Amino acid sequence: MTALVSGAGPLIAEARGMDRRGFVGVCGGALACAAISGCASVMVRPVTAIDGRVSLALNEHPELARPDGAVAIQVAGMSDPLLVLHAGERRYVVLSPICTHRGCTVEVAGDRLECPCHGSQYTREGVVIEGPAERALQRFAATVSGQSLVIDLRGTP
Ligand code: FES
């Protein structure tokens, strides 16, 4: 399991296209930042999709029961993790955390998502509150089925 480290957005954006040695250095810097500053983080959990869908057992993700709760999942085969956010009683929002301005990784900050690169802010539904980003975050359909959250990776709801 790895951590989606607060403050790592610009580092991750810069790391794309970088060689392995450079990437390891950037990651080490991000982890050191987290250790030193005590930055908040959302743990990234690996998951597997079957037929374009991911099924999350809600009882295995107690963070999602809290109004400000969120988890990040890394779907095998996808390049970036997804954010799963509590959005109400048995309601959840699944978003790409990739900022639509220039591709940094947004961070969960209470009732909003913030981009550390140039300050864009989004609601927990992915709607832009403050630019420079102009477009909403990519959203994935998510429905509760019994005790599981089923995420459809094939499109926007
Ligand atoms: S990349 Fe997010 S505000 Fe610029």
Residues whose N, C-alpha, C, O or C-beta is under 5 A from the ligand:
A	BS01	FES	C99 H101 R102 G103 C104 C115 C117 H118 G119 S120 A133
